[in-house]
Amino acid sequence: MTQPSAMGRPRDSNRDLAILDATLSLLAEVGYEQLSMEAVAGRSGAAKTTIYRRYRDKAALVAAAVERRAPAKPPQPEGESLREDVHSLAAWLASSISEQDVGLLGALFAGMRKDAQLAQAMRRILRRDETAMTDRLVRQAAEPLAPGAAALFAEVAPAVIMHRIVVVGEPCDAAFVAHLVDDILLPLLRHT
């Protein structure tokens, strides 16, 4: 005879997904400051107590939602030429950022400025993603790189892409990616 679990019912993964999806959609609609556990409960169909059992506070909930939505893995550099590797990575990054909801990104950035816990969690996620994006590029570079090349790429490339999308309002097409790589990134990354 099997004993009942002392842990209670197993977690429903569909409920988890509903909570995280509701969090992201509400975040894009109302912003971080106006996001509430009550609204997430209402949108997801989960009880507020269920949400609090899974996530200690709003920052933890938002970080979990963002983490689940993480972009696909970056392309692995072939190492044949630095330009090809940087171009492949920049094109992937431009595509990944372009596919993001600008309202969601704006809500996250605003939330990070006002909530230290959210900022800390998002920076942990971003650093992990930056490392995944640049580690192999640096290790397998076909030519010597400048000191701090990985950090430069991780800081400059997304900033220029975000500027292009949000401020300029233009797409990150092939000509833009080539300009980003040839005129901005390669001069920064190459060891002189």
N, C-alpha and C positions, 0 to 999 in steps of 0.2 A: 504494500500500500504506500502510495507516495504522500509525502508530507506537503502541506501547503507552504508556499514560500513566505518567509518572514519579511521579505522586502515589499510585499504587496503586488499589485498588478504590474506586468511588464509595461514599459513605456511604449506608447503608440507612435511609431515613426511618422505616420501620416499626420498626427496631431502636431508633432514637432515641426514638420514642413509647413503646415498651415500657419503656425505661430510665426515662423521665420518669414514666410512670404507676406503675411499680413504686416509684419514689422517693416519690411522694405517698402511695400506700397504706401503705407501710412507715412513713413519717413519722407518719401518723395512728395506726398500730397501736402502734409502739414508742417514739415520740418522737425528737427530734433527737439526743440524746446517744447513744442505743442504735442509731441508724441506722448501717449500715456499707456500704461498697462491696461487700463479699462478699454481704451479704443482698440488695442491689439486683441484683447479678449473678445470684444464684440465682433471684430472683423474675422477672427480665426475660428470662432465658435468654441473656444477653450475657456474654461473658468479662469478667473484672475489668479486663484490659488494655484492652479496648474502651472501657470506661467511663472509665478514666484518660486515654485518648487524647482523649476528648471534654471531660472536666471535670477540672480540675487537682486538685480536692479536694471534700470533702463539701459545703462551703458553696456552691461554684460549681454543683454538681449540684442542690442543693435550690433555689437561686435560679433556675436554668434551668427546673426543674419548675414552680415557682410562676409564673414569667413566661409559660410556655406556657398555664397555666390562667387567665390574666388574664380578668377579667369583660368582658362585652360593653361597647360604647361607651355612655357616658351619653347621655341625651336632650339634644337641642340646645334651649336656651331660645328661646321665641318672642318674649320681650321685651314682651308685652302688659301683664303685671303682675308685680311682683317676687314676690308670693305664689304665683302660678301656676308661675313658673319654679323657685322654691325648693321648692315642693311636688312638682313633677315630678322634680326631682333627688333629693329626700329619699326619695320613694317608690321610685325606681330603686335608690338606695343601700341602703335597708332590704331590698328584695327580693334584691339581690346578696349582701349580707352574710348574710341568712337562709339562702340556698342553700349557703353554705360549710359544710364539715365543721368543727364546733367543735373536735373532737380535733386536726384538722390545724392550725387557728389556734392552739390552745394549744401544740402542739409547736413551731410557728414562733416564737411569742412567747418560749417558754422557751429555744429555741436562740439567739435574738437576744440574750438576756441574757448568754449564756455564750460566744458565738463572735462576735468583732468583725468578722470577714470576712462572716459571714452577715448581721449587723446592717447593715453598710454596703451590701451588695447589696440587702437588703430595703428599706432606706430609699430607695435609688435608685429601685426599682420603685414604691414607694408615692408618692414625690414626683412621679414621672412620671404616675401615675394620678390623683393629686390635681390636678395641673395640667390634665389632660384634662377632669376633672370640673368645675373651677371657672373656667377661663379665659373661656369664652364667657358664663357667668353674670355675671361681673364686667364684661366688655366691653359686654354688651348689656342691662345692668340697666335696667329701666323707671324707676328712681328712683335718686337718689344713695345710694351705699353707704358704710358706715363705713370708715375706714382699716383695712386688714388684713382686710377681710371674707372674702376667699378663704381665707386661713389659718384664720380662725375657723370657717368652715363645714367645712373639711377636717379640723379637729381635733375640733370639738364633735359634729357629726352622727354620724360613725362611732362615737365613744365612747358616746354615748347609746344608739345602736342596739345596740352590743355589750352594754352593761349590760342592756338590755331582754331580749335573747336569753339571755345567759349567767347573769346574776345573778338577774333577776326571773323568768326562765323563761316569759315570755309572748311571744306572736307580735307582729310589727310590723304590726298591722292598720291599716285606714284611720283609725280614731279615734286610734291612737297617732301615726301620721304627721302628722295634722292638729295634734295637741298639740305635737309636736316642731317643726313649722313655725311655728305661731301663737304659742306661748308661750315658745319657746326661741330658734329661729333668727332669725325676723324681728326681734325686739327687738335681737339682737346685730348683725345685718347692716345695719339701717337707719341712715343718717347722721342724727345728731341735732344 
